[in-house]
Structures are given as structure tokens and as C-alpha cells.
Amino acid sequence: MKQLTISAGLILGLVVFSGLANAQRPGEAPTASDLYCAGFYSAQPVASSMRILPGETDGFKHEYGTGDTVYLNQGRQAISSPGTQYLLVRPVKDVNETEFFPGQNDMIAKLGTQYAEVGRIRVEIVHERSAAARVEMACDPIHAGDIAIPFETRTASAYKTPRAVADFAPPSGKANGLIVASREFKHALGEGEIVYLTLGEAQGVQAGNYLRIFRDPANSNDPLAELNKDYMTEGMGGVSVGHRLTEAELASLPRNVIGEIQILSVRPGTSTGIITFSRSEVFTGDSVELE
């Protein structure tokens, strides 16, 4: 198992990134981009029979955006009529396999394949063996080969006000899991970031649910936790300047609730959510529980 080495560079990177992440504070409710560009994990590969073909300009154009025309590789046998909408997805993978917390790679493997949601199209003309569609929304540049799956409308409620949660709220007693990954393969996260969780329909999670993000002082995946245990307790002349907590003392401390997540979409063993509030950096590996 690969282990993460904590360095001064990483610490500086987390501090700098914290400022950037918390600057991305979300608005009053999830946006269309949050809902339809968040991506997801799927234990089973999505049906990939319908794909984007090279579009206008006889194949010389390889990237498409909002307002462009694209072609689908299926026609009347698969598409009932003009006006049908499809969500475009693409399998993606983090090329850096270094674990940010122990067991991360195994957890990601159990979730299945990560799919980026790259856009939404509306069919305009259906031909015998193909169809022309207009790009209604592009999350990222759309490429030939992207997979088209049936579009389903998603809804989300306004964010709770106030967004703050009690620092040391007791356990809810409901399902709990972990933040295992994020949309852009980041590990230090803040408000407005998209995350993927080890909780799904099988654990009673539904779109619109809220999860608390918390850390247990005695069992934390915080990459700085080990450094915090090694602080100086003795000054010049042997004068005591602190006390290093024992494992028993750590176990007696209350857990620290550091933020909240609203669920955007759910699958059997996983879900996608957006961090709506955080009072400090949120890391992959942090624990979550249903409120």
C-alpha cells in the first residue's frame, strides 16, 4: 500500500488551497452546473451503445460546446422522436494512484467507474441510422466518442440557513461513511466542491439529504494529525509548555463536526454531493453521517 509522505510543500499547498477552496462559496441553491456536471461513480458500466460522432465540418472539428451541432451513431431504431434529450458522460480516472488516506484505492475500486458528465444535448432531426442534436449545455469540451445516456431531470432544494452546524454535535445514529474522492481528484476541499461518498441508496440516502462531515480525534484521516501529535511539550530549562495527549485522552474527546454536504444524485452504493458549508479544510477520507 502506498503511503502519503507529509512535507512542508504539502502543508503549504493545503494552506494555499484552503483559501482558494473557501473562496468558491456556493450561492443560495445548487446551480444547473452543480446538478448536471457533478459526475458520479457506477459499480456497473453505463450502456455505451449510443455515442457522439464527429460533427460539423466533416470531422475537422474535434471539440464541441453549447450551441454546436453534433451527430449520434443511432437513428430511428433507438430514438423515438426529435426533442429527446441525452446526458453525455465520459469515463475518467485519476492517473496518480498515490493514496491520500489508507485504503482509498480499494474503496474507489469498490465504487466502480468514475464518469464525468460533460454535457446535455437535444435531438433535432432523426435519420435512419443517425441523428443530429444541438448541445444545450456543455460542462467541458464534448468529444467524439462521448457516451449518450437518457437524460433525467434533477431537482435540489435551497441551502439551509444558517449553514453553520454545531462544532461538536453528537452522532445522529444514522448511516455513516467516508468522502472517498472528488470531481477533480483534489484532496483538500472547501465549499462548493463536488465529492463522492461511500453512502448510497442501499444505506437510505436520497437526493436532497444533508450529511455532516466530521473527524474523530482518535481515528482521523487528517494528513496533519500525526504532526499535531509531535508538538513540543518542554521548553528551555525543562519548563513544561504543553501536554501531549495519550491515546486514551484522545479517545475521550468529542468528534469535531467541520461541515455539511447536500446530496445531488444517488446510486445503489454511492452518492454525489456538494459541500455547502465548511469551517476548515475538508479532506478525502473525512467521515460523513446522515443528519
Sequence and secondary structure as in RCSB ss.txt:
>XXXX:A:sequence
MKQLTISAGLILGLVVFSGLANAQRPGEAPTASDLYCAGFYSAQPVASSMRILPGETDGFKHEYGTGDTVYLNQG
RQAISSPGTQYLLVRPVKDVNETEFFPGQNDMIAKLGTQYAEVGRIRVEIVHERSAAARVEMACDPIHAGDIAIP
FETRTASAYKTPRAVADFAPPSGKANGLIVASREFKHALGEGEIVYLTLGEAQGVQAGNYLRIFRDPANSNDPLA
ELNKDYMTEGMGGVSVGHRLTEAELASLPRNVIGEIQILSVRPGTSTGIITFSRSEVFTGDSVELE
>XXXX:A:secstr
       HHHHHHHHHHHHHHHTS   SS  HHHHHSS EEESS    SSBEE  TGGGT  EE TT EEEES  
TTT  STT EEEEEEEE  S    SSTTHHHHHHHH EEEEEEEEEEEEEE SS EEEEEEEESS EETT EEEE
          SS    TT    SS EEEEEEETTS SEE TT EEEES  GGGT  TT EEEEEEBTTB   TTH
HHHTT   B GGG B      HHHHHHS  EEEEEEEEEEEETTEEEEEEEEESS EETT EEEE 
